[in-house]
C-alpha cells in the first residue's frame, strides 16, 4: 500500500511528464565518484562562485539523502557507493536539465518554475539526480558542491524507512536488503567485501594451477552428500531431477578427463533446517587436486588463508567472535593452525575410545556415554555414527574457538571416505573449525571403483530401510572411475560461514545479499480458490484390538497426511473476528473416517491408489504402532514378506469424486 507521501510523489511525477520532463533517464555516462571528489584540489572561493556561478564541468550522480531550503539557498546530501557529500543550490545560479533541453525556468502544471524552485518543489529524498558543480568549503569547514546544473535521473516513489524501526527489524533487513545497503554502511562494506573475497580466492587458485569449471545444478540422482534434496520435475523429459547437494561427482569425473586440478565456485542446495549457521541454498568453493592427499590440502589451506590476509586489507588476522555462550573471544588466524586428533581428544575429554565401536554397538556405546556423565536428547534411539557425532559435539567441538584442523575420524562416522592404509578403522579427512563452526572439509579421495560401488550399495540399503538422508547411488560415476581416476584429494569450503567468521557476524544471512525468506503473509481478504478434495481414513477394526489402537491409528494417519501435504491443506493461515482477534483457520479439505474388518480390503485399496500414482497415500502398520524408532520399524518390516504385513489403517487423499469412488464399499466408522 502507498502512503500519503508516496501518492504526493506520484502526482509530482505526472506533472513532470506532462511538462515534457523525463523523470526516468535513459542513461548517464559522466559520473565522478564522491571519494574522488573529496580528494580534489580544485577548491574555489564561495564569493567567486556566487558572482560567476560554477565554471567547471565536473559531475556527480547518485541518491539524494536530504534536502533543506533556506529562502534563496538550499543544502542537500548526495550519497553514492563510495561516500556522502553536501551540495548547495543557489537561486538564480543554477539551470535545470529536462533531458531534452537545459532551461532556467519551465512551465509545470500551468505555473512557471525556476530551476531553483524545481529543486525545491520536485526533488524528494531518495531521488537519483546528477549535478555539474564546483567545489568550495563552507564557513563550518564542510566540503560542498556548488551546483551549476542538475537533472533528475530517477524519481523515488516510496520514502525512506523510519531509521530507529529499521535498525531493529531484522526480517525487513533480509527481505529488503536494498534498503539495508543504502542505510547501513557496514552492510554495504561487508557485502562488497564478499565480492573482493571471491576474486582473491580465484586469483589464488589461478596462481596454483587450478582450472575453474562449471558442473550441472540439475542432477538425475541426489548423489553424494548425506542430506535431503530439493526435487523438481523436468516436463520435457517427464522425469524428476534433483538440485545438487554437492558438485563432487562431476568434478571428480573431470579429473578422469585430464583436468588434474579443478575448482568450482558453486551453489548447493540441501532441504534441511534453518538456523543462524544453516541455510538451504548456499555457496561453496570445491576443488579436487590429482596426486594430493588430505595432508597436502592442509598445507594448501594454510597457504590460502595467508594469501587472503595478505591481499585483503580490510581483513585482520585477529578477529573478535562470540562463542556458544555469547562470550566474546579473539581468534587469531596465524598459521600454522592447530591440529586436533578426533579420536584422541574425545578420549581425553570423556575416556571413551570411539574408534572401537561398530555399526551395531549402540547399546554398549550408550552405556559408556552415560557412565561418563554425558547426556543429550534422543540418545537412546541413535545409531553408533550419530552417537559418536553427538558425543563429539558435546565434549569437544564447543571448546574449539581458535582455527584448528580436526582429523583422524573413525570409519563409522564416514563410511564413504577412503580408509587409512595403516589403520582401516580411521578415514583420511579433516575439517577446519573456527569458533565451533565447521568451515571446510577435505578428504583423501576414494578412487577404487569396486569399493565405491559397494559403498553405494550399502547406502542404498540404508536409504531403503530408514535413512532418508543417505546418498543415492550414481552408476555413471562408478562407470567413469573404471576408466582410471587418479589419486587425489578433494576440499570444499562454505563461503557464508568463513565470511561470517571473518566479519564477526552471528548469522550467515548477514553475508548474503538476498537470503531466502518465507513468503510474506498476504492480506486475508485475498482468498485462494477452494478445491474439492477429500481425505478418507480407513480403520482396520479387526487388526485394532483395543479402542486406543483405533484412535492411535487415526492420529498417526492424519499426522502423516499433514506432514506430506501441509502447504496444500490451508485456505489461509488465520481468520479474524470483528474486533480483530485472530483464530487459526482449519484445513480446507474434509476428512472422513471409515472402517473395515479385512486386511485384504485395505491392501486392495492401497494397490488401486498406487496404480493412480497421483493419489496421496498414508499407511499405518503393526510395526509402526509397536515402535517410534524409524530404524527398528524399517528393520522389522524388511524381515517380513508383504503378505505378512498387518495394516491398522490407511488414508487416501485426492479429488472427491475419485476418493468417493474407490472407498464407496467401506462403511462410516462407528
TORZA-760966 format. One record per residue (C-alpha): x, y negated, z; residue number from 1; chain. Coordinates in steps of 0.05 Angstrom, whole numbers, plus 5000, padded with zeros to 4 digits. Layout:
<sites>
   c1   c2   c3 pos unit
    X    Y    Z NUM    A
...
</sites>
This chain:
<sites>
   c1   c2   c3 pos unit
 5000 5000 5000   1    A
 5023 4929 4985   2    A
 5029 4876 5039   3    A
 5003 4805 5030   4    A
 5074 4783 5016   5    A
 5080 4835 4961   6    A
 5016 4810 4929   7    A
 5044 4739 4930   8    A
 5107 4763 4895   9    A
 5066 4799 4842  10    A
 5029 4734 4828  11    A
 5096 4698 4820  12    A
 5119 4750 4770  13    A
 5056 4739 4729  14    A
 5066 4664 4729  15    A
 5138 4672 4706  16    A
 5117 4718 4650  17    A
 5061 4671 4629  18    A
 5114 4615 4624  19    A
 5155 4659 4577  20    A
 5208 4670 4631  21    A
 5238 4740 4634  22    A
 5236 4765 4707  23    A
 5269 4832 4690  24    A
 5331 4822 4647  25    A
 5355 4868 4591  26    A
 5428 4867 4613  27    A
 5482 4826 4646  28    A
 5556 4834 4629  29    A
 5596 4777 4660  30    A
 5600 4795 4733  31    A
 5655 4780 4783  32    A
 5655 4819 4849  33    A
 5648 4778 4912  34    A
 5713 4806 4942  35    A
 5750 4777 4882  36    A
 5714 4710 4891  37    A
 5736 4706 4963  38    A
 5809 4715 4943  39    A
 5803 4659 4891  40    A
 5848 4597 4900  41    A
 5804 4552 4856  42    A
 5771 4516 4914  43    A
 5740 4448 4897  44    A
 5724 4386 4936  45    A
 5650 4381 4953  46    A
 5647 4307 4935  47    A
 5673 4323 4865  48    A
 5621 4377 4857  49    A
 5564 4332 4880  50    A
 5585 4280 4829  51    A
 5605 4322 4770  52    A
 5570 4389 4782  53    A
 5606 4456 4776  54    A
 5652 4460 4716  55    A
 5679 4530 4719  56    A
 5642 4586 4685  57    A
 5654 4638 4739  58    A
 5592 4681 4752  59    A
 5566 4729 4804  60    A
 5505 4774 4803  61    A
 5473 4813 4860  62    A
 5419 4813 4912  63    A
 5391 4751 4947  64    A
 5393 4766 5022  65    A
 5368 4699 5049  66    A
 5345 4630 5025  67    A
 5335 4566 5065  68    A
 5320 4499 5033  69    A
 5331 4430 5065  70    A
 5296 4379 5022  71    A
 5346 4370 4964  72    A
 5394 4423 4987  73    A
 5386 4499 4994  74    A
 5433 4552 5021  75    A
 5427 4627 5006  76    A
 5466 4691 5016  77    A
 5484 4738 4960  78    A
 5508 4809 4972  79    A
 5539 4858 4923  80    A
 5575 4925 4932  81    A
 5638 4891 4957  82    A
 5619 4833 5004  83    A
 5569 4778 5021  84    A
 5577 4703 5006  85    A
 5539 4638 5015  86    A
 5513 4599 4954  87    A
 5489 4527 4950  88    A
 5433 4499 4906  89    A
 5431 4423 4899  90    A
 5373 4384 4869  91    A
 5389 4352 4801  92    A
 5455 4390 4796  93    A
 5431 4458 4771  94    A
 5397 4487 4709  95    A
 5354 4549 4701  96    A
 5365 4604 4650  97    A
 5298 4634 4628  98    A
 5337 4688 4590  99    A
 5313 4656 4525 100    A
 5340 4585 4538 101    A
 5373 4541 4591 102    A
 5327 4487 4620 103    A
 5329 4431 4671 104    A
 5254 4438 4681 105    A
 5197 4480 4653 106    A
 5121 4485 4659 107    A
 5098 4542 4703 108    A
 5023 4552 4718 109    A
 5008 4483 4689 110    A
 5059 4448 4734 111    A
 5126 4420 4713 112    A
 5181 4453 4756 113    A
 5253 4431 4760 114    A
 5307 4484 4763 115    A
 5315 4468 4837 116    A
 5240 4477 4850 117    A
 5242 4544 4813 118    A
 5296 4567 4861 119    A
 5256 4542 4920 120    A
 5187 4569 4899 121    A
 5202 4631 4856 122    A
 5263 4663 4887 123    A
 5249 4714 4942 124    A
 5294 4753 4988 125    A
 5318 4816 4954 126    A
 5313 4789 4883 127    A
 5372 4802 4837 128    A
 5400 4737 4808 129    A
 5463 4712 4774 130    A
 5495 4645 4781 131    A
 5551 4604 4749 132    A
 5589 4567 4803 133    A
 5650 4532 4831 134    A
 5679 4546 4899 135    A
 5682 4499 4959 136    A
 5687 4502 5035 137    A
 5631 4473 5078 138    A
 5644 4429 5139 139    A
 5634 4492 5181 140    A
 5692 4524 5142 141    A
 5648 4574 5105 142    A
 5668 4592 5034 143    A
 5609 4575 4989 144    A
 5590 4577 4916 145    A
 5564 4512 4887 146    A
 5512 4535 4836 147    A
 5515 4506 4765 148    A
 5465 4553 4732 149    A
 5422 4612 4755 150    A
 5378 4666 4725 151    A
 5330 4718 4753 152    A
 5354 4788 4735 153    A
 5302 4828 4773 154    A
 5245 4806 4818 155    A
 5233 4847 4882 156    A
 5161 4862 4898 157    A
 5170 4892 4968 158    A
 5203 4851 5024 159    A
 5260 4874 5068 160    A
 5242 4921 5125 161    A
 5239 4894 5195 162    A
 5311 4903 5220 163    A
 5301 4930 5291 164    A
 5250 4982 5270 165    A
 5293 5000 5210 166    A
 5354 5016 5252 167    A
 5316 5064 5296 168    A
 5274 5100 5244 169    A
 5318 5159 5223 170    A
 5266 5192 5178 171    A
 5258 5128 5137 172    A
 5333 5121 5132 173    A
 5338 5190 5100 174    A
 5274 5184 5059 175    A
 5291 5114 5032 176    A
 5366 5117 5031 177    A
 5370 5059 4981 178    A
 5345 5013 5036 179    A
 5396 5041 5085 180    A
 5452 5027 5035 181    A
 5431 4955 5028 182    A
 5421 4941 5102 183    A
 5475 4985 5132 184    A
 5547 4973 5112 185    A
 5570 5035 5150 186    A
 5524 5080 5109 187    A
 5547 5048 5043 188    A
 5620 5055 5061 189    A
 5611 5127 5085 190    A
 5575 5149 5022 191    A
 5624 5111 4979 192    A
 5679 5148 5016 193    A
 5646 5214 4996 194    A
 5659 5199 4922 195    A
 5731 5180 4937 196    A
 5740 5244 4978 197    A
 5716 5287 4920 198    A
 5761 5251 4870 199    A
 5821 5260 4916 200    A
 5807 5335 4920 201    A
 5800 5340 4845 202    A
 5868 5306 4838 203    A
 5898 5355 4889 204    A
 5870 5416 4852 205    A
 5897 5389 4785 206    A
 5966 5380 4816 207    A
 5964 5452 4839 208    A
 5947 5482 4771 209    A
 5873 5496 4782 210    A
 5822 5492 4725 211    A
 5754 5464 4743 212    A
 5698 5505 4713 213    A
 5622 5508 4718 214    A
 5581 5570 4732 215    A
 5505 5582 4728 216    A
 5457 5558 4782 217    A
 5402 5607 4760 218    A
 5420 5680 4772 219    A
 5387 5747 4757 220    A
 5403 5772 4828 221    A
 5410 5739 4896 222    A
 5481 5763 4899 223    A
 5539 5755 4947 224    A
 5529 5714 5010 225    A
 5484 5741 5065 226    A
 5427 5692 5061 227    A
 5355 5687 5038 228    A
 5350 5659 4967 229    A
 5304 5610 4933 230    A
 5265 5644 4878 231    A
 5237 5613 4814 232    A
 5204 5642 4753 233    A
 5231 5637 4682 234    A
 5169 5630 4638 235    A
 5203 5648 4572 236    A
 5238 5710 4599 237    A
 5178 5726 4644 238    A
 5227 5743 4699 239    A
 5243 5718 4769 240    A
 5310 5683 4778 241    A
 5347 5660 4840 242    A
 5381 5594 4856 243    A
 5452 5614 4871 244    A
 5473 5626 4942 245    A
 5546 5623 4921 246    A
 5584 5619 4854 247    A
 5632 5673 4878 248    A
 5619 5729 4829 249    A
 5620 5683 4768 250    A
 5685 5651 4790 251    A
 5717 5719 4801 252    A
 5695 5743 4733 253    A
 5731 5682 4704 254    A
 5796 5710 4734 255    A
 5785 5773 4694 256    A
 5784 5729 4632 257    A
 5854 5698 4641 258    A
 5836 5640 4686 259    A
 5886 5651 4742 260    A
 5866 5591 4786 261    A
 5794 5567 4782 262    A
 5755 5517 4824 263    A
 5683 5494 4823 264    A
 5651 5434 4858 265    A
 5584 5469 4866 266    A
 5513 5460 4892 267    A
 5489 5521 4931 268    A
 5420 5539 4958 269    A
 5401 5580 5019 270    A
 5329 5588 5041 271    A
 5344 5582 5115 272    A
 5330 5538 5175 273    A
 5344 5464 5180 274    A
 5382 5430 5236 275    A
 5437 5377 5241 276    A
 5490 5427 5218 277    A
 5449 5465 5166 278    A
 5415 5446 5100 279    A
 5382 5488 5047 280    A
 5416 5451 4990 281    A
 5488 5434 5000 282    A
 5555 5421 4964 283    A
 5616 5466 4967 284    A
 5684 5470 4936 285    A
 5701 5542 4919 286    A
 5766 5567 4888 287    A
 5800 5632 4870 288    A
 5875 5640 4860 289    A
 5905 5702 4828 290    A
 5965 5733 4864 291    A
 5948 5698 4931 292    A
 5924 5729 4997 293    A
 5888 5695 5054 294    A
 5954 5672 5086 295    A
 5971 5635 5022 296    A
 5904 5599 5028 297    A
 5920 5579 5100 298    A
 5983 5544 5075 299    A
 5944 5513 5017 300    A
 5890 5487 5066 301    A
 5942 5451 5108 302    A
 5973 5420 5046 303    A
 5904 5398 5023 304    A
 5890 5361 5088 305    A
 5958 5328 5087 306    A
 5943 5304 5017 307    A
 5874 5278 5037 308    A
 5900 5236 5095 309    A
 5960 5212 5054 310    A
 5915 5187 4997 311    A
 5852 5162 5031 312    A
 5870 5101 5073 313    A
 5800 5097 5104 314    A
 5811 5163 5140 315    A
 5851 5173 5203 316    A
 5883 5239 5225 317    A
 5857 5226 5295 318    A
 5781 5226 5297 319    A
 5731 5219 5354 320    A
 5677 5274 5355 321    A
 5624 5297 5403 322    A
 5628 5368 5430 323    A
 5567 5413 5440 324    A
 5552 5378 5506 325    A
 5556 5309 5474 326    A
 5623 5292 5506 327    A
 5668 5250 5461 328    A
 5735 5282 5446 329    A
 5794 5266 5400 330    A
 5810 5314 5343 331    A
 5879 5309 5311 332    A
 5888 5337 5241 333    A
 5963 5341 5246 334    A
 5989 5403 5212 335    A
 6004 5460 5222 336    A
 5936 5478 5251 337    A
 5928 5525 5310 338    A
 5917 5599 5295 339    A
 5867 5640 5337 340    A
 5863 5716 5333 341    A
 5788 5730 5335 342    A
 5794 5798 5369 343    A
 5848 5778 5420 344    A
 5814 5713 5440 345    A
 5746 5745 5451 346    A
 5780 5799 5492 347    A
 5817 5747 5534 348    A
 5751 5709 5545 349    A
 5708 5767 5568 350    A
 5752 5831 5568 351    A
 5713 5862 5510 352    A
 5752 5892 5452 353    A
 5702 5881 5395 354    A
 5745 5918 5344 355    A
 5728 5987 5372 356    A
 5652 5983 5363 357    A
 5620 6016 5302 358    A
 5552 6003 5270 359    A
 5510 6046 5316 360    A
 5545 6029 5382 361    A
 5497 5973 5401 362    A
 5475 6005 5468 363    A
 5547 6013 5492 364    A
 5565 5942 5470 365    A
 5503 5911 5502 366    A
 5522 5946 5567 367    A
 5593 5918 5563 368    A
 5568 5847 5548 369    A
 5522 5849 5609 370    A
 5579 5875 5653 371    A
 5619 5813 5630 372    A
 5562 5769 5656 373    A
 5547 5743 5586 374    A
 5475 5737 5562 375    A
 5439 5709 5501 376    A
 5368 5715 5475 377    A
 5344 5778 5439 378    A
 5409 5815 5451 379    A
 5372 5880 5466 380    A
 5345 5880 5395 381    A
 5411 5865 5359 382    A
 5457 5909 5318 383    A
 5532 5912 5330 384    A
 5552 5858 5278 385    A
 5502 5809 5306 386    A
 5521 5824 5378 387    A
 5595 5811 5362 388    A
 5577 5747 5326 389    A
 5534 5721 5383 390    A
 5587 5741 5434 391    A
 5639 5702 5396 392    A
 5593 5642 5391 393    A
 5580 5646 5465 394    A
 5650 5656 5494 395    A
 5698 5628 5442 396    A
 5671 5582 5387 397    A
 5644 5526 5432 398    A
 5713 5516 5462 399    A
 5746 5504 5393 400    A
 5748 5428 5385 401    A
 5815 5419 5351 402    A
 5826 5445 5279 403    A
 5841 5519 5284 404    A
 5845 5578 5238 405    A
 5806 5637 5266 406    A
 5829 5703 5234 407    A
 5831 5779 5246 408    A
 5756 5792 5243 409    A
 5731 5862 5260 410    A
 5707 5901 5199 411    A
 5638 5909 5229 412    A
 5629 5834 5221 413    A
 5647 5831 5147 414    A
 5631 5898 5113 415    A
 5643 5869 5042 416    A
 5712 5840 5056 417    A
 5780 5870 5040 418    A
 5807 5912 5097 419    A
 5877 5902 5123 420    A
 5924 5955 5094 421    A
 5957 5969 5161 422    A
 5894 5965 5204 423    A
 5829 5983 5168 424    A
 5787 5961 5228 425    A
 5801 5887 5212 426    A
 5789 5847 5149 427    A
 5834 5795 5116 428    A
 5797 5730 5125 429    A
 5800 5665 5163 430    A
 5755 5606 5179 431    A
 5775 5535 5196 432    A
 5737 5510 5257 433    A
 5733 5437 5279 434    A
 5690 5417 5339 435    A
 5659 5488 5337 436    A
 5633 5476 5266 437    A
 5655 5526 5213 438    A
 5685 5481 5159 439    A
 5714 5530 5109 440    A
 5726 5604 5098 441    A
 5775 5645 5058 442    A
 5789 5719 5043 443    A
 5839 5765 5011 444    A
 5791 5788 4958 445    A
 5768 5859 4946 446    A
 5785 5878 4874 447    A
 5774 5953 4877 448    A
 5711 5966 4835 449    A
 5695 6033 4867 450    A
 5697 6004 4937 451    A
 5657 5944 4914 452    A
 5604 5989 4883 453    A
 5598 6028 4948 454    A
 5592 5964 4988 455    A
 5535 5940 4943 456    A
 5502 6008 4953 457    A
 5506 6002 5029 458    A
 5478 5931 5025 459    A
 5421 5955 4982 460    A
 5403 6007 5034 461    A
 5405 5954 5089 462    A
 5360 5908 5048 463    A
 5310 5964 5036 464    A
 5308 5984 5109 465    A
 5309 5919 5148 466    A
 5358 5864 5127 467    A
 5324 5811 5084 468    A
 5390 5772 5080 469    A
 5432 5830 5055 470    A
 5465 5813 4989 471    A
 5437 5844 4926 472    A
 5479 5888 4881 473    A
 5510 5859 4818 474    A
 5525 5914 4768 475    A
 5552 5864 4717 476    A
 5603 5840 4768 477    A
 5628 5911 4782 478    A
 5630 5924 4707 479    A
 5676 5863 4699 480    A
 5720 5888 4756 481    A
 5732 5953 4719 482    A
 5768 5913 4664 483    A
 5822 5894 4716 484    A
 5812 5839 4766 485    A
 5878 5810 4791 486    A
 5895 5810 4865 487    A
 5870 5743 4891 488    A
 5846 5701 4949 489    A
 5781 5662 4949 490    A
 5766 5600 4990 491    A
 5706 5554 5000 492    A
 5693 5491 5040 493    A
 5627 5459 5058 494    A
 5633 5386 5035 495    A
 5579 5358 5081 496    A
 5609 5390 5143 497    A
 5680 5366 5133 498    A
 5656 5296 5114 499    A
 5612 5293 5176 500    A
 5672 5311 5219 501    A
 5719 5262 5184 502    A
 5668 5205 5191 503    A
 5646 5223 5263 504    A
 5574 5239 5244 505    A
 5530 5288 5283 506    A
 5482 5303 5226 507    A
 5501 5329 5156 508    A
 5447 5285 5126 509    A
 5487 5223 5144 510    A
 5537 5241 5088 511    A
 5484 5260 5036 512    A
 5458 5205 4991 513    A
 5387 5232 4985 514    A
 5377 5291 5033 515    A
 5319 5338 5021 516    A
 5258 5319 5063 517    A
 5189 5348 5074 518    A
 5135 5314 5033 519    A
 5103 5256 5068 520    A
 5033 5268 5094 521    A
 4983 5237 5046 522    A
 4922 5197 5064 523    A
 4869 5246 5089 524    A
 4818 5217 5040 525    A
 4857 5248 4983 526    A
 4830 5319 4987 527    A
 4856 5379 4950 528    A
 4808 5417 4905 529    A
 4778 5475 4943 530    A
 4789 5544 4913 531    A
 4740 5600 4923 532    A
 4786 5653 4952 533    A
 4774 5702 5008 534    A
 4816 5747 5054 535    A
 4787 5814 5076 536    A
 4819 5855 5132 537    A
 4802 5929 5133 538    A
 4810 5963 5202 539    A
 4820 6039 5205 540    A
 4778 6055 5266 541    A
 4798 6128 5262 542    A
 4872 6110 5270 543    A
 4860 6057 5323 544    A
 4847 6100 5384 545    A
 4830 6042 5431 546    A
 4797 5974 5423 547    A
 4862 5936 5437 548    A
 4894 5971 5378 549    A
 4839 5945 5332 550    A
 4849 5874 5359 551    A
 4924 5881 5353 552    A
 4917 5903 5281 553    A
 4872 5844 5264 554    A
 4922 5796 5296 555    A
 4983 5824 5260 556    A
 4948 5826 5193 557    A
 4928 5754 5199 558    A
 4997 5733 5224 559    A
 5030 5768 5165 560    A
 4979 5737 5117 561    A
 4991 5668 5145 562    A
 5067 5675 5143 563    A
 5066 5693 5069 564    A
 5016 5641 5046 565    A
 5013 5584 5096 566    A
 5023 5529 5043 567    A
 4961 5552 5005 568    A
 4916 5560 5066 569    A
 4904 5488 5087 570    A
 4859 5439 5051 571    A
 4890 5384 5094 572    A
 4930 5387 5159 573    A
 4883 5345 5201 574    A
 4816 5311 5203 575    A
 4794 5251 5245 576    A
 4734 5233 5287 577    A
 4701 5165 5281 578    A
 4744 5140 5339 579    A
 4808 5164 5306 580    A
 4821 5227 5347 581    A
 4857 5279 5305 582    A
 4833 5351 5300 583    A
 4876 5404 5267 584    A
 4838 5429 5207 585    A
 4822 5503 5197 586    A
 4845 5541 5136 587    A
 4804 5531 5073 588    A
 4791 5605 5058 589    A
 4744 5653 5092 590    A
 4769 5715 5128 591    A
 4723 5775 5133 592    A
 4736 5838 5175 593    A
 4711 5905 5150 594    A
 4723 5976 5175 595    A
 4735 6048 5152 596    A
 4748 6116 5184 597    A
 4792 6140 5128 598    A
 4867 6132 5119 599    A
 4860 6152 5046 600    A
 4809 6097 5032 601    A
 4859 6046 5056 602    A
 4914 6077 5014 603    A
 4869 6075 4953 604    A
 4854 6001 4966 605    A
 4929 5988 4971 606    A
 4941 6025 4905 607    A
 4887 5984 4869 608    A
 4915 5919 4898 609    A
 4986 5935 4877 610    A
 4963 5950 4806 611    A
 4933 5880 4805 612    A
 5001 5851 4826 613    A
 4973 5780 4836 614    A
 4933 5803 4897 615    A
 4967 5784 4963 616    A
 4973 5845 5008 617    A
 4989 5852 5083 618    A
 4997 5922 5113 619    A
 4999 5948 5185 620    A
 5023 6018 5201 621    A
 5031 6061 5263 622    A
 5106 6046 5263 623    A
 5092 5971 5265 624    A
 5046 5980 5325 625    A
 5097 6020 5364 626    A
 5156 5973 5357 627    A
 5171 5899 5345 628    A
 5242 5915 5324 629    A
 5242 5910 5248 630    A
 5303 5953 5242 631    A
 5272 6010 5282 632    A
 5207 6003 5242 633    A
 5247 6008 5178 634    A
 5287 6068 5201 635    A
 5225 6105 5226 636    A
 5188 6091 5161 637    A
 5248 6114 5120 638    A
 5245 6181 5156 639    A
 5175 6195 5131 640    A
 5143 6210 5064 641    A
 5086 6164 5042 642    A
 5032 6217 5055 643    A
 5055 6218 5128 644    A
 5044 6142 5137 645    A
 4985 6125 5180 646    A
 4952 6057 5167 647    A
 4917 6019 5222 648    A
 4895 5965 5174 649    A
 4906 5925 5111 650    A
 4889 5855 5089 651    A
 4877 5834 5016 652    A
 4871 5762 4992 653    A
 4853 5731 4924 654    A
 4795 5706 4883 655    A
 4729 5720 4919 656    A
 4698 5759 4861 657    A
 4758 5805 4856 658    A
 4764 5818 4931 659    A
 4689 5829 4938 660    A
 4691 5880 4883 661    A
 4749 5921 4909 662    A
 4724 5920 4982 663    A
 4649 5930 4967 664    A
 4648 6001 4994 665    A
 4674 5981 5063 666    A
 4624 5962 5117 667    A
 4629 5899 5160 668    A
 4668 5910 5225 669    A
 4624 5923 5286 670    A
</sites>
